Amino acid sequence: MTLEWICIIIYSTSLVMILFYAIAQLNLLFNYLSARKKKDSGPTYDLNDPDQIPYVTIQLPVFNEAYVMERLLDNIALIDYPREKLEIQVLDDSTDDTVITTREHVERLAATGLDMVHITRENRVGFKAGALKEGLVDAKGEFIAIFDADFLPDPDWLKKTVIYFRDPEIGVVQTRWAHLNREYSILTQIQAFALDAHFTLEQVGRNSQGHFINFNGTAGIWRKETIIDAGNWEGDTLTEDLDLSYRAQLKNWKFKYLEDVTTPAELPIVISAARSQQFRWNKGGAENFRKMFKRVISSNLSFKTKMHGVLHLLNSTMFLNVLIVGLLSIPMLYIKNEYAHLRLYFIVMSFFVTSTIIFFVCYWYMYKNTYGGGLKNFISYIGMFFTFFSIAMGFSLHNSIAVIEGHIGKRSEFVRTPKFNLAAVGGNWKTNKYLKKKLSPNVIIEGILMLYFAFGMYSAFIVGDQGGDFGLFPFHLMLFIGFGFVFFRSITDKQ
């Protein structure tokens, strides 16, 4: 087989995978639109009846959170729930001096009558999963609410969520993330854009049809019995939340997603922090595909639920397909203009622009849900859509490395995402002591890829006999912008 045909086969396979994912997203959009027309139903607790108020434990897994601990603890202390039915566990794996300041803060709050305890461990076995598991041993609550250090639930959060556990089949209630610093920069805007799509289109679209969704690691509440029945927390993947979610649903526990209950949190404001978060999420997704694929396929679920489950577990692998398509698109441009007999193939391949159109339509509904409709917002959306896609493609090398490591089973530590709380440091994020100072070697490759796609744009002018071929020019421009953004932000954020 010639090199040209190897390129064609790999390129085509990746395009087909992206199209499958796009079609699944379109199906989720239909589900989402249908679900929004339905009214919520089902039994709920009446919290005005003291006999129906369940006991809840709030778990706060933290690790070296100097900038947000005070804000977190003070906010959680405001939760409006009967104190005799509420326990708060601060699961502190910190290795710096925050262990002392957190303990002192917990003691001050406990003195006001809150049942708040500070729990530390000898080691960090299992990382976050290990801390949650250890806290569960002594947890008094029938239900376990979990918040990461940068999340700030409203005082009535528990009252809005715990009521749904009156249905004995519900094992998890998950709420939607909101963003404290959405408008801080282009980086935070595109992260919010991606998360909004997940927390509207995907979570509602899957949950409304009984397909598997995931607990998002925070801003949700578990039935303690569900955690135990599903096998408890396990630390063998970097996304222990996705892992336990699938094990619980395979045990026939139902998940309840509340789109209208939001929990504000902080988005990473520097690219190194976004990198560490993206790496963990994408590698963990691949690890869970490796762990859960056979269990999902061999289960007694419907075919459609299995397909959505598999594609859900393969979410992060889309970055690898995008990178492959991007890398091969320039050789394919030359192959197209060198081999006239392949003209029909390239005409057929042009159909795959449908994937982009589907994503454009799906994300518009998500964007409209946040900002509203109208021509002005639609024009703003067009700019945000292409900005998001460009920068997402710029992350494709970094995220593809994470995905490959996950699929081949390479283990790595759970690296937390640095939190900032700019209000606490006078707006100067550069003083954050948890930021990585070392530049990733991948940044050099990303700079080279920026130049590679600049060559792709140049190639559009010189190939063929008819004055160039500009069919892939917009794609190469987006890749150039995306890798350029990631490259230059990675360098400047270190200064």
Sequence and secondary structure as in RCSB ss.txt:
>XXXX:A:sequence
MTLEWICIIIYSTSLVMILFYAIAQLNLLFNYLSARKKKDSGPTYDLNDPDQIPYVTIQLPVFNEAYVMERLLDN
IALIDYPREKLEIQVLDDSTDDTVITTREHVERLAATGLDMVHITRENRVGFKAGALKEGLVDAKGEFIAIFDAD
FLPDPDWLKKTVIYFRDPEIGVVQTRWAHLNREYSILTQIQAFALDAHFTLEQVGRNSQGHFINFNGTAGIWRKE
TIIDAGNWEGDTLTEDLDLSYRAQLKNWKFKYLEDVTTPAELPIVISAARSQQFRWNKGGAENFRKMFKRVISSN
LSFKTKMHGVLHLLNSTMFLNVLIVGLLSIPMLYIKNEYAHLRLYFIVMSFFVTSTIIFFVCYWYMYKNTYGGGL
KNFISYIGMFFTFFSIAMGFSLHNSIAVIEGHIGKRSEFVRTPKFNLAAVGGNWKTNKYLKKKLSPNVIIEGILM
LYFAFGMYSAFIVGDQGGDFGLFPFHLMLFIGFGFVFFRSITDKQ
>XXXX:A:secstr
  HHHHHHHHHHHHHHHHHHHHHHHHHHHHHHHHHTTS   S    TTSGGG   EEEEEEESS TTTHHHHHHH
HTT  S GGGEEEEEEE   STHHHHHHHHHHHHHTTT  EEEEE SS TTHHHHHHHHHHHH   SEEEE  TT
    TTHHHHHGGGGGSTTEEEEEEEEEETTTTS HHHHHHHHHHHHIIIIIHHHHHTTT      SSSEEEEHH
HHHHTT    SSS HHHHHHHHHHHTT EEEEEEEEEEEE    SHHHHHHHHHHHHHHHHHHHHHHHHHHHTSS
  HHHHHHHHHHHTTTHHHHHHHHHHHHHHHHHHHHHH GGGHHHHHHHGGGGHHHHHHHHHHHHHHHHHH  SH
HHHHHHHHHHHHHHHHHHHTHHHHHHHHHHHHHT            GGGGTT GGG TTS  S  THHHHHHHHH
HHHHHHHHHHHHSTTTT   TTHHHHHHHHHHHHHHHHHHHHTT 
